[in-house]
Amino acid sequence: MRFRHRAAAGFTTLLLPLAGLVGLASPAPAAGDASSATATYAKTQDWGTGFEGKWTVKNTGTTAINSWTIEWDFPSGTSVTSAWDADVTSSGTHWTARNKSYNGTLAPGASVSFGFNGTGSGAPANCKLNGGGCDGGPTVPGDNPPSAPGTPTASGITDTSVKLSWAAATDDKGVKNYDVLRDGRAVATVTTTSYTDTGLTAGTDYAYTVQARDTADQTGPVSGAVSVHTTGGGTNPPPTGGSAVKLGYFTEWGIYGRNYNVKNLVTSGSAAKITHINYAFGNVTGGKCAIGDSYADYDKAFTADQSVSGVADTWDQPLRGNFNQLRELKAKYPNLKVLWSFGGWTWSGGFADAARNPAAFAQSCYDLVKDSRWADVFDGIDIDWEYPNACGLSCDTSGAAAFRNVMAALRAKFGSSALVTAAVTADGSSGGKIEAADYAGASAYVNWYNVMTYDFFGAWDAQGPTAPHSPLTSYSGIPKAGFTTADAIAKYKAIGVPASKLLLGIGFYGRGWTGVTQDAPGGTATGPAAGTYEQGIEDYKVLKTSCPATGTVAGTAYAHCGGNWWSYDTPATIGTKMAWARSQGLGGAFFWEFSGDTGNGELVSALSNGLS
């Protein structure tokens, strides 16, 4: 994937900088006393250079609490950098969090949480809640939260109900009860290890998890998920075609300026025509896999009209953001598999550190992908290293064996049942990037390679010559020999990568120049053509009407309109490429990325139909 732009929009409304928060008025006295409430802390995420923490206040008394204040000490070197749903201030190493105007009142039995981002590795100490102990008494709590319950099993499924059973959680002080979550939202709290959920809709998919609570009302991690399809009604359409992989990339940042949400996969009809989704991107930093955009990934609240389920997210549900939307999508289309892709053009520099200790890197990736909050969302991991032992945004010198070693470590850690894949170069030139790393040796550990057979040519060569960015085959006048899909696939086959482990890549966008007078490829230019988000690049959905194709070359369309010259794939050229992929025995095809397609998913349809 050549172009990678992460949007920071959306953070400013939720992550409040601490500067300027000192001097806030003290809260009104709380009703009742400190023994009628508890405060518990959890580190919900750690990405090496920082972490995310969460405090939860619980009213365990019989009268309402009108306000709350939590105080704690962090060791030197650990601090809060931003917070939400509370006003957080500090004096040296002593930290104080006070409720917002909207979440200070807690009815008996109610709870509220606030979160923060921090730096350092220390844990809070000397906790006080409204001046008393955070465990509802005079001392600081010392018990641990409960473990995750066993993944539920489903039985007795009818049109409107299902019985769920699970293995008990463990806790050092005892388990009090369990929350049963349907599609990420609590539907019941029970004291036993079984529950029958009723009032369901016939012929509908649901996902269930369970979370334990101990006697101090601390909640532990969420269990694994079980998918349930109620009897009766209709059935969701399975992915079209046979065993061919039909994969699309969904970008975490697409929910910002592009306003492309997971729900668009449903409304466009694309979700019913694909088999796999790669969610892009997780970061690679400090030799570890890390969250890319926590707000987009698991925090953003989607409204009812934006949500796959048609139900608005709530402030206190265990998981929000794109991850929860993908969970809802999988419930609706249970045949879909989702992989979490790490790296990409911008974040591939982190793989050099990862390659120094592949086992530690694989462990960090496994811990993140299998995090109990979203473990049921992901079916595997995709590595987008641009490029092993070669140059992309930066140059890597980790050696020819590094890529193989990383993929071997990932397979060893994730096991045989998980999907482990990689996006790889399509440089089929003599002495090119395919020859720089042991792709043949690494292929033994992957389910498939996403061969990035696009971005061969573009307006980074500002004066041209104009050339199709995704040529299927060579043609007279091609600027560089070996820069074609056919050359790349042939080279991978020649070094011993099975054809069935190679996917052909399609770009759902075009690349273009301006100042061009020649209609055919090979013309001169004065620079990149204007694009909606970046010069020299534009979505297919825009180009199909703004600059319709005027010809084809090497299996790809091109368009000359005014002084602009663009190349891009159309439904017709995708059909040609899919027929070629079938003739080569390839494992399928993939594309970058969903938001470039039309509202009715015509490129996805062409890819799916072409592989059927």
C-alpha positions as CSV (number, residue, x, y, z in Angstrom):
1,M,0.0,0.0,0.0
2,R,1.8,3.1,-1.1
3,F,-0.4,6.0,0.2
4,R,-1.1,6.1,3.9
5,H,-2.7,9.1,5.6
6,R,-3.8,8.9,9.2
7,A,-6.3,11.5,10.3
8,A,-6.1,12.9,13.8
9,A,-9.5,14.5,13.5
10,G,-11.9,13.5,16.3
11,F,-9.4,13.4,19.1
12,T,-9.8,17.0,20.2
13,T,-13.4,16.4,21.3
14,L,-12.6,13.6,23.6
15,L,-9.0,13.8,24.7
16,L,-8.6,16.9,26.8
17,P,-5.1,18.3,27.3
18,L,-4.3,18.8,31.0
19,A,-2.8,22.2,30.5
20,G,-5.2,24.8,31.8
21,L,-7.2,22.5,34.0
22,V,-5.7,23.5,37.3
23,G,-7.7,25.9,39.5
24,L,-11.0,24.2,38.9
25,A,-13.7,24.6,41.6
26,S,-13.9,21.8,44.2
27,P,-16.9,19.5,43.8
28,A,-20.0,19.7,46.0
29,P,-19.9,17.4,49.0
30,A,-21.0,13.9,48.2
31,A,-24.1,12.3,49.7
32,G,-23.4,9.5,52.1
33,D,-19.8,8.6,53.1
34,A,-16.7,7.0,51.5
35,S,-17.7,3.5,52.6
36,S,-20.7,3.6,50.2
37,A,-18.5,3.6,47.1
38,T,-15.5,1.9,45.5
39,A,-12.9,3.0,42.9
40,T,-11.0,0.5,40.8
41,Y,-8.2,1.0,38.3
42,A,-7.2,-1.0,35.2
43,K,-4.5,-0.5,32.6
44,T,-6.6,-1.1,29.4
45,Q,-3.8,-0.7,26.9
46,D,0.0,-0.5,26.8
47,W,1.8,0.3,23.6
48,G,5.4,0.6,24.9
49,T,5.8,4.3,24.8
50,G,2.6,5.0,26.7
51,F,-0.5,3.4,28.1
52,E,-4.2,3.9,28.6
53,G,-5.8,3.7,32.0
54,K,-9.3,3.6,33.3
55,W,-10.9,4.3,36.7
56,T,-14.3,3.1,37.6
57,V,-16.4,4.5,40.5
58,K,-19.2,2.3,41.8
59,N,-21.9,3.4,44.3
60,T,-22.3,0.4,46.6
61,G,-24.5,2.2,49.1
62,T,-28.2,2.8,49.4
63,T,-28.3,6.5,48.8
64,A,-27.3,8.6,45.7
65,I,-23.8,10.1,45.4
66,N,-23.8,13.6,44.1
67,S,-20.1,13.9,43.1
68,W,-16.9,12.0,43.3
69,T,-13.2,12.8,43.5
70,I,-10.4,10.2,43.2
71,E,-6.9,10.9,44.4
72,W,-3.8,8.7,43.8
73,D,0.0,8.9,43.6
74,F,2.1,7.9,40.6
75,P,5.8,7.2,40.9
76,S,8.2,9.8,39.4
77,G,8.3,9.3,35.7
78,T,4.7,8.2,35.3
79,S,2.1,10.8,34.4
80,V,-1.2,11.5,32.8
81,T,-1.0,13.3,29.4
82,S,-4.7,13.5,28.5
83,A,-8.0,12.5,29.9
84,W,-11.7,12.2,29.1
85,D,-14.9,12.1,31.2
86,A,-13.1,13.6,34.2
87,D,-11.1,16.7,35.0
88,V,-7.6,15.5,36.0
89,T,-5.0,17.8,37.7
90,S,-1.7,17.1,39.5
91,S,0.5,18.5,42.2
92,G,3.9,16.9,41.7
93,T,3.3,13.1,41.7
94,H,-0.1,13.4,43.3
95,W,-3.1,13.2,40.9
96,T,-6.7,14.2,41.4
97,A,-9.7,13.4,39.1
98,R,-13.1,15.1,39.6
99,N,-16.3,14.2,37.9
100,K,-17.7,16.2,35.0
101,S,-21.0,18.1,35.3
102,Y,-22.8,15.2,33.5
103,N,-21.5,12.2,35.4
104,G,-21.2,13.1,39.0
105,T,-24.5,11.7,40.2
106,L,-24.6,8.0,40.8
107,A,-27.7,6.2,41.9
108,P,-27.3,3.1,44.2
109,G,-25.7,0.3,42.3
110,A,-24.6,2.6,39.4
111,S,-21.1,3.1,38.2
112,V,-19.2,5.4,36.0
113,S,-15.7,5.3,34.3
114,F,-13.2,7.8,33.0
115,G,-10.1,7.1,31.0
116,F,-6.7,8.7,30.4
117,N,-3.6,8.3,28.3
118,G,-0.3,8.3,30.2
119,T,3.5,7.8,29.9
120,G,5.8,5.7,32.2
121,S,5.3,2.3,33.7
122,G,4.2,3.0,37.2
123,A,1.0,1.9,38.9
124,P,-1.3,4.1,41.1
125,A,-0.9,4.0,44.9
126,N,-2.5,5.6,47.9
127,C,-5.9,5.7,46.3
128,K,-8.6,7.8,48.0
129,L,-12.3,8.2,46.9
130,N,-14.1,11.2,48.4
131,G,-11.5,11.2,51.1
132,G,-11.9,7.6,52.1
133,G,-10.5,4.3,51.0
134,C,-11.1,3.2,47.4
135,D,-12.3,-0.2,48.5
136,G,-15.2,1.3,50.4
137,G,-13.3,1.2,53.7
138,P,-10.3,2.8,55.4
139,T,-7.6,0.9,53.4
140,V,-6.5,0.8,49.8
141,P,-7.8,-2.2,48.0
142,G,-5.4,-5.0,47.3
143,D,-7.4,-7.7,45.5
144,N,-7.0,-8.5,41.8
145,P,-9.9,-8.5,39.2
146,P,-11.3,-11.8,38.2
147,S,-10.1,-13.9,35.2
148,A,-11.9,-14.2,32.0
149,P,-14.7,-16.8,32.0
150,G,-14.6,-19.6,29.5
151,T,-15.9,-19.0,26.0
152,P,-19.7,-19.6,26.1
153,T,-21.2,-22.6,24.4
154,A,-24.6,-22.3,22.8
155,S,-27.4,-24.9,22.9
156,G,-31.2,-25.1,22.6
157,I,-31.2,-22.5,19.7
158,T,-34.7,-21.6,18.6
159,D,-36.2,-18.9,16.5
160,T,-36.2,-16.5,19.5
161,S,-33.9,-17.9,22.2
162,V,-30.6,-19.6,23.0
163,K,-29.1,-21.1,26.1
164,L,-25.5,-20.1,27.0
165,S,-23.1,-21.9,29.3
166,W,-19.5,-21.1,30.3
167,A,-16.7,-22.2,32.5
168,A,-16.4,-20.2,35.7
169,A,-13.9,-17.4,36.2
170,T,-11.5,-17.4,39.1
171,D,-10.8,-14.6,41.6
172,D,-8.6,-14.3,44.8
173,K,-11.6,-12.9,46.8
174,G,-14.5,-14.7,45.0
175,V,-16.6,-14.1,41.9
176,K,-19.9,-12.2,42.6
177,N,-21.7,-12.5,39.2
178,Y,-21.4,-12.4,35.5
179,D,-22.5,-9.9,32.8
180,V,-23.8,-11.6,29.6
181,L,-23.0,-9.4,26.6
182,R,-24.9,-9.7,23.3
183,D,-23.1,-8.0,20.4
184,G,-20.9,-6.2,22.9
185,R,-23.8,-4.9,25.1
186,A,-24.8,-6.3,28.5
187,V,-28.2,-8.0,28.4
188,A,-28.2,-9.7,31.8
189,T,-26.3,-10.1,35.0
190,V,-26.5,-13.6,36.6
191,T,-24.9,-15.4,39.5
192,T,-24.7,-18.8,37.8
193,T,-22.6,-20.0,34.8
194,S,-25.5,-20.2,32.3
195,Y,-28.2,-18.0,30.9
196,T,-31.0,-18.3,28.4
197,D,-31.4,-15.2,26.2
198,T,-35.0,-14.7,24.8
199,G,-36.8,-12.2,22.6
200,L,-34.4,-12.7,19.7
201,T,-35.2,-12.4,16.0
202,A,-35.6,-15.5,13.8
203,G,-32.9,-16.1,11.3
204,T,-30.5,-13.6,12.8
205,D,-26.8,-13.7,13.8
206,Y,-25.7,-12.8,17.3
207,A,-22.3,-12.8,19.1
208,Y,-22.1,-13.5,22.9
209,T,-19.4,-12.9,25.4
210,V,-19.3,-13.1,29.3
211,Q,-17.5,-10.9,31.8
212,A,-17.0,-11.7,35.5
213,R,-17.3,-9.4,38.5
214,D,-15.7,-10.0,41.9
215,T,-17.0,-9.1,45.4
216,A,-15.4,-5.6,45.1
217,D,-17.3,-5.1,41.9
218,Q,-14.2,-5.2,39.8
219,T,-14.8,-6.6,36.3
220,G,-12.3,-8.9,34.6
221,P,-11.5,-9.4,30.9
222,V,-14.2,-10.4,28.4
223,S,-14.4,-14.1,27.4
224,G,-14.0,-15.3,23.9
225,A,-17.1,-15.0,21.7
226,V,-19.6,-17.5,20.4
227,S,-21.6,-16.8,17.3
228,V,-25.3,-17.9,17.2
229,H,-27.7,-18.0,14.3
230,T,-31.3,-18.3,15.4
231,T,-33.5,-20.7,13.4
232,G,-36.3,-19.6,11.1
233,G,-36.4,-16.5,9.0
234,G,-34.0,-15.9,6.1
235,T,-30.3,-16.5,6.0
236,N,-27.5,-14.1,5.3
237,P,-26.0,-14.5,1.9
238,P,-22.6,-16.3,2.0
239,P,-19.7,-14.8,0.1
240,T,-20.1,-15.3,-3.7
241,G,-18.1,-17.9,-5.4
242,G,-16.0,-20.9,-4.3
243,S,-12.7,-21.0,-2.5
244,A,-11.0,-18.0,-4.1
245,V,-9.9,-15.3,-1.6
246,K,-11.7,-12.0,-2.2
247,L,-10.1,-9.5,0.2
248,G,-10.4,-5.8,0.7
249,Y,-8.6,-3.3,2.9
250,F,-10.6,-1.2,5.3
251,T,-8.7,1.9,6.6
252,E,-9.1,3.0,10.2
253,W,-8.8,6.7,9.1
254,G,-11.6,6.4,6.4
255,I,-14.2,7.2,9.1
256,Y,-12.9,10.8,9.2
257,G,-12.8,12.9,6.1
258,R,-13.9,10.2,3.8
259,N,-16.9,9.4,6.1
260,Y,-16.6,5.7,5.1
261,N,-17.8,3.5,7.9
262,V,-18.0,-0.3,8.2
263,K,-21.8,0.1,7.6
264,N,-20.9,1.2,4.0
265,L,-19.8,-2.4,3.3
266,V,-23.4,-3.4,4.0
267,T,-25.2,-0.6,2.1
268,S,-22.9,-1.0,-0.9
269,G,-23.5,-4.7,-1.1
270,S,-19.8,-5.4,-0.8
271,A,-19.9,-7.4,2.4
272,A,-21.9,-10.2,0.7
273,K,-19.3,-10.4,-2.1
274,I,-16.0,-10.7,-0.3
275,T,-14.4,-13.3,1.9
276,H,-11.8,-11.4,3.9
277,I,-11.1,-7.9,5.3
278,N,-7.7,-6.5,6.2
279,Y,-8.1,-3.7,8.8
280,A,-5.3,-1.2,8.3
281,F,-3.2,-0.3,10.1
282,G,-1.7,-1.3,13.4
283,N,1.6,0.5,14.3
284,V,5.0,-1.2,14.5
285,T,7.2,0.6,17.0
286,G,9.8,-0.4,19.6
287,G,9.9,-3.9,18.2
288,K,6.2,-4.4,19.0
289,C,2.8,-4.4,17.4
290,A,0.9,-1.4,18.7
291,I,-2.5,0.4,18.4
292,G,-2.6,2.7,15.3
293,D,-5.5,5.0,16.3
294,S,-7.2,4.2,19.5
295,Y,-10.1,6.5,19.0
296,A,-11.0,5.1,15.6
297,D,-10.1,1.5,16.6
298,Y,-12.2,1.1,19.8
299,D,-13.4,4.3,21.3
300,K,-15.4,6.3,18.7
301,A,-19.2,6.2,19.4
302,F,-21.2,5.5,16.2
303,T,-24.8,6.8,15.9
304,A,-27.6,4.5,15.0
305,D,-27.6,5.6,11.4
306,Q,-23.8,4.9,11.2
307,S,-23.9,1.5,12.9
308,V,-24.1,-1.9,11.2
309,S,-26.7,-3.0,13.8
310,G,-28.7,0.2,13.6
311,V,-28.2,0.7,17.3
312,A,-26.3,3.7,18.7
313,D,-23.2,3.1,20.8
314,T,-23.5,4.0,24.4
315,W,-20.8,5.7,26.5
316,D,-20.3,2.7,28.9
317,Q,-20.4,-0.3,26.5
318,P,-17.2,-2.4,26.7
319,L,-16.2,-1.9,23.1
320,R,-16.9,0.9,20.5
321,G,-15.2,2.1,17.4
322,N,-14.4,0.3,14.2
323,F,-13.6,-2.9,16.2
324,N,-17.2,-3.1,17.5
325,Q,-18.6,-2.3,14.0
326,L,-16.5,-5.2,12.6
327,R,-17.9,-7.4,15.3
328,E,-21.4,-6.4,14.2
329,L,-20.5,-7.0,10.6
330,K,-19.3,-10.5,11.3
331,A,-22.5,-11.3,13.2
332,K,-24.4,-10.3,10.1
333,Y,-22.1,-12.1,7.7
334,P,-20.6,-15.0,9.7
335,N,-18.5,-16.3,6.8
336,L,-16.4,-13.1,6.7
337,K,-12.9,-13.3,8.2
338,V,-11.1,-10.2,9.4
339,L,-7.3,-9.7,9.7
340,W,-5.5,-6.9,11.5
341,S,-2.8,-5.5,9.2
342,F,0.3,-3.9,10.7
343,G,2.9,-1.6,9.2
344,G,2.1,0.0,5.8
345,W,4.1,2.7,4.0
346,T,4.2,5.0,7.0
347,W,4.9,2.5,9.8
348,S,7.2,0.0,8.1
349,G,10.3,1.5,9.7
350,G,9.4,-0.3,12.9
351,F,10.0,-3.7,11.4
352,A,13.8,-3.3,11.7
353,D,13.5,-3.5,15.5
354,A,11.0,-6.3,15.2
355,A,13.4,-8.4,13.1
356,R,16.0,-8.2,15.9
357,N,13.8,-10.3,18.2
358,P,11.1,-12.0,16.1
359,A,9.8,-14.1,19.0
360,A,9.2,-11.0,21.2
361,F,7.6,-9.2,18.3
362,A,5.3,-12.1,17.6
363,Q,4.3,-12.3,21.3
364,S,3.4,-8.5,21.3
365,C,1.3,-9.0,18.2
366,Y,-0.5,-12.0,19.6
367,D,-1.2,-10.2,22.9
368,L,-2.7,-7.2,21.0
369,V,-4.7,-9.1,18.4
370,K,-6.0,-11.5,21.0
371,D,-6.8,-8.8,23.6
372,S,-9.9,-10.0,25.4
373,R,-11.8,-6.8,24.4
374,W,-11.7,-7.7,20.7
375,A,-10.3,-11.2,20.3
376,D,-13.4,-12.4,18.6
377,V,-13.1,-9.7,15.9
378,F,-9.8,-10.9,14.3
379,D,-9.1,-14.2,12.6
380,G,-5.4,-13.5,12.1
381,I,-2.7,-11.0,11.3
382,D,-1.4,-9.4,8.1
383,I,2.1,-7.9,7.9
384,D,2.7,-5.0,5.5
385,W,6.5,-4.5,5.5
386,E,7.5,-2.0,2.8
387,Y,10.2,-3.4,2.3
388,P,12.3,-6.1,3.9
389,N,16.0,-5.6,3.3
390,A,15.2,-2.8,0.7
391,C,14.0,0.8,0.6
392,G,10.5,2.3,0.9
393,L,9.8,5.4,2.9
394,S,13.1,4.4,4.7
395,C,15.7,1.8,3.9
396,D,15.9,-1.5,5.8
397,T,19.1,-3.4,6.2
398,S,18.0,-6.2,8.4
399,G,19.1,-8.9,5.9
400,A,17.6,-11.3,3.5
401,A,16.5,-13.8,6.2
402,A,14.7,-11.2,8.4
403,F,11.3,-11.4,6.7
404,R,11.3,-15.2,6.8
405,N,12.3,-15.2,10.5
406,V,9.5,-12.7,11.4
407,M,6.8,-14.7,9.5
408,A,8.1,-18.0,11.1
409,A,7.8,-16.5,14.6
410,L,4.3,-15.2,13.9
411,R,3.1,-18.6,12.7
412,A,4.7,-20.3,15.7
413,K,2.9,-18.0,18.1
414,F,-0.5,-17.7,16.4
415,G,-0.7,-21.4,15.6
416,S,-1.9,-23.3,12.6
417,S,-5.6,-22.3,12.9
418,A,-5.0,-18.5,12.6
419,L,-4.5,-16.7,9.3
420,V,-1.0,-15.3,8.9
421,T,-0.5,-13.3,5.7
422,A,1.7,-10.5,4.2
423,A,1.5,-7.7,1.7
424,V,4.6,-8.0,-0.5
425,T,6.4,-6.1,-3.3
426,A,5.5,-6.6,-6.9
427,D,9.0,-5.4,-8.2
428,G,9.7,-8.1,-10.7
429,S,12.7,-6.3,-12.2
430,S,16.1,-7.9,-12.4
431,G,17.8,-7.3,-9.1
432,G,14.6,-5.8,-7.7
433,K,12.9,-6.0,-4.3
434,I,11.6,-9.6,-4.7
435,E,15.3,-10.7,-4.8
436,A,16.2,-8.8,-1.6
437,A,14.4,-11.1,0.9
438,D,13.6,-14.7,1.3
439,Y,10.0,-14.6,0.2
440,A,10.2,-18.3,-0.9
441,G,11.3,-19.5,2.6
442,A,8.7,-17.2,4.3
443,S,5.9,-18.6,2.1
444,A,5.9,-21.8,4.1
445,Y,4.6,-19.9,7.1
446,V,1.9,-17.8,5.4
447,N,-1.6,-18.5,4.1
448,W,-1.1,-16.2,1.2
449,Y,0.8,-13.1,-0.1
450,N,-1.0,-9.9,-1.1
451,V,1.2,-9.0,-4.1
452,M,0.9,-5.2,-4.5
453,T,0.5,-5.2,-8.2
454,Y,-0.2,-1.4,-8.5
455,D,1.7,1.8,-8.0
456,F,4.3,0.8,-10.6
457,F,4.3,4.3,-12.1
458,G,3.0,7.6,-11.0
459,A,3.5,11.4,-10.7
460,W,6.4,11.1,-8.3
461,D,8.1,11.2,-11.7
462,A,6.6,14.7,-12.2
463,Q,7.5,15.1,-15.9
464,G,6.4,11.6,-16.9
465,P,6.4,9.7,-19.0
466,T,2.8,8.9,-18.4
467,A,2.2,5.2,-17.8
468,P,-0.5,3.0,-16.2
469,H,0.2,2.5,-12.5
470,S,-1.1,-1.1,-12.6
471,P,-0.1,-2.8,-15.9
472,L,-1.1,-6.4,-16.2
473,T,1.5,-7.2,-18.8
474,S,4.4,-5.3,-20.5
475,Y,3.9,-3.1,-23.5
476,S,6.0,-1.2,-26.0
477,G,7.5,1.9,-24.3
478,I,7.0,0.8,-20.7
479,P,9.3,3.0,-18.5
480,K,10.9,0.1,-16.6
481,A,11.1,-3.6,-17.5
482,G,9.7,-6.0,-14.9
483,F,7.2,-3.5,-13.4
484,T,4.1,-5.5,-14.3
485,T,1.8,-7.9,-12.6
486,A,2.8,-10.7,-14.9
487,D,6.5,-10.2,-14.2
488,A,6.0,-10.2,-10.4
489,I,3.8,-13.3,-10.4
490,A,6.2,-15.1,-12.7
491,K,9.2,-14.3,-10.4
492,Y,7.4,-15.5,-7.3
493,K,6.5,-18.7,-9.0
494,A,10.1,-19.1,-10.2
495,I,11.5,-18.9,-6.7
496,G,9.1,-21.5,-5.4
497,V,6.1,-19.7,-4.0
498,P,3.0,-21.7,-4.8
499,A,0.5,-19.9,-7.1
500,S,-2.3,-20.7,-4.7
501,K,-0.5,-18.5,-2.1
502,L,-0.4,-15.5,-4.4
503,L,-3.2,-12.9,-4.6
504,L,-3.4,-10.3,-7.4
505,G,-3.8,-6.7,-6.3
506,I,-6.2,-4.1,-7.6
507,G,-6.1,-0.4,-6.8
508,F,-9.5,1.3,-6.4
509,Y,-8.0,4.6,-7.4
510,G,-6.1,6.2,-10.3
511,R,-2.8,8.0,-10.6
512,G,-2.4,11.0,-12.9
513,W,-0.4,13.8,-14.3
514,T,-1.3,17.3,-15.6
515,G,0.1,19.4,-18.4
516,V,-0.2,16.4,-20.8
517,T,-1.1,16.8,-24.5
518,Q,-0.6,13.2,-25.7
519,D,-3.5,10.8,-25.4
520,A,-1.5,7.6,-25.5
521,P,0.9,6.5,-22.7
522,G,4.4,7.9,-22.9
523,G,3.6,11.6,-22.9
524,T,5.4,14.3,-21.0
525,A,3.8,16.2,-18.1
526,T,4.4,19.2,-15.9
527,G,3.4,17.6,-12.5
528,P,0.8,15.6,-10.7
529,A,-2.9,16.1,-11.4
530,A,-5.0,17.6,-8.7
531,G,-6.7,15.0,-6.3
532,T,-9.3,15.2,-3.6
533,Y,-6.9,14.1,-0.8
534,E,-3.5,14.2,-2.4
535,Q,-2.0,15.4,-5.7
536,G,-1.6,12.7,-8.3
537,I,-4.1,10.3,-6.9
538,E,-7.9,10.1,-7.1
539,D,-10.7,7.6,-6.2
540,Y,-12.3,5.5,-9.0
541,K,-15.7,6.7,-8.0
542,V,-14.6,10.3,-8.9
543,L,-12.6,9.5,-12.0
544,K,-15.3,7.4,-13.7
545,T,-17.3,10.6,-14.3
546,S,-14.8,13.4,-14.0
547,C,-12.3,11.8,-16.5
548,P,-13.8,8.7,-18.2
549,A,-11.5,6.2,-19.8
550,T,-10.4,6.9,-23.3
551,G,-8.3,3.7,-23.9
552,T,-6.6,0.7,-22.5
553,V,-3.0,-0.4,-22.4
554,A,-1.5,-3.6,-20.8
555,G,-4.9,-4.6,-19.4
556,T,-5.5,-1.2,-17.6
557,A,-7.6,1.8,-18.6
558,Y,-6.3,5.3,-19.1
559,A,-8.0,8.6,-19.6
560,H,-7.0,11.9,-21.2
561,C,-9.2,14.8,-20.3
562,G,-8.1,18.4,-20.8
563,G,-4.5,18.5,-19.7
564,N,-4.9,15.6,-17.3
565,W,-3.9,12.0,-17.9
566,W,-5.0,9.2,-15.5
567,S,-4.7,5.5,-15.4
568,Y,-7.1,3.3,-13.3
569,D,-8.9,0.0,-13.3
570,T,-12.6,-0.2,-14.4
571,P,-15.1,-3.1,-14.0
572,A,-14.0,-4.3,-17.5
573,T,-10.3,-4.3,-16.8
574,I,-10.8,-5.9,-13.4
575,G,-12.7,-8.7,-15.2
576,T,-9.8,-9.2,-17.5
577,K,-7.3,-9.3,-14.6
578,M,-9.5,-11.8,-12.7
579,A,-9.7,-14.1,-15.7
580,W,-5.9,-13.9,-15.9
581,A,-5.6,-14.7,-12.2
582,R,-7.7,-17.8,-12.7
583,S,-5.6,-18.9,-15.6
584,Q,-2.5,-18.6,-13.5
585,G,-4.0,-20.7,-10.6
586,L,-3.7,-17.8,-8.2
587,G,-5.4,-18.0,-4.8
588,G,-7.6,-15.0,-5.5
589,A,-7.4,-11.2,-5.4
590,F,-7.4,-8.2,-3.1
591,F,-7.8,-4.5,-3.4
592,W,-6.8,-1.2,-1.8
593,E,-9.3,0.0,-0.5
594,F,-13.1,0.0,-0.1
595,S,-13.7,3.7,0.0
596,G,-12.5,4.3,-3.5
597,D,-15.4,2.3,-5.0
598,T,-18.8,3.6,-6.0
599,G,-21.7,3.6,-3.5
600,N,-23.1,0.4,-5.1
601,G,-19.7,-1.4,-5.0
602,E,-19.3,-1.9,-8.7
603,L,-15.5,-2.6,-8.5
604,V,-16.1,-5.2,-5.7
605,S,-18.8,-6.8,-7.9
606,A,-16.4,-7.0,-10.8
607,L,-13.7,-8.6,-8.7
608,S,-16.1,-11.1,-7.1
609,N,-17.8,-12.0,-10.3
610,G,-14.5,-12.4,-12.1
611,L,-13.3,-15.0,-9.6
612,S,-16.5,-17.0,-9.5
